[in-house]
Amino acid sequence: MLKIIYLLTRYSPTTKIKFDVPAGERIFNPFSRLTVYNALGKEVAKLVNEKLDPGSYEVEFSGLDLPSAVYFYKLTNGFHTETKKMFLIK
């Protein structure tokens, strides 16, 4: 499950993304990936790309070097993939 803590604004260009790694997901694919894409599908940040133990995690994302736009962040664990939208407003 993915959860964004707050929106990115010119006053706070960083945000925290919380996610969970369920216990059964590591059997098939031990790596977790959390990647941020722009509206055209180009990868702009890779926040997580490693083997994670089951549990809850929180990763900070900074939009300081990115223009105002809509971005998508995608979490992949085993066979589970979830994508969410976020807005960066400067």
C-alpha positions, 0 to 999 in steps of 0.5 A: 500500500502506498501513501503520500504524506503531503503535496509538494509545494514551493514552500515544501518541495519534499515529501515522504512516501510511506509504503508496506512490504507484505510478508509473502511478496519476497518469495517471488521477487525479493526486490522492492522498487519505488520509482517516480515518473513524469507525465510522459513516462520518463523516469525522474527518480529511483527512490528504492531499488533493493531487497527489503524485509517485510514491514513499513517504510518511509522514503523522502522525495525531493522535487527541488530540481524538477519543474511544476507538473504531475508526477507518478510514483510506482511501487513494485513488490513481487507480483504487486504493482501500485501507481499513484499520482502527485502534484508538484507546484512551485 
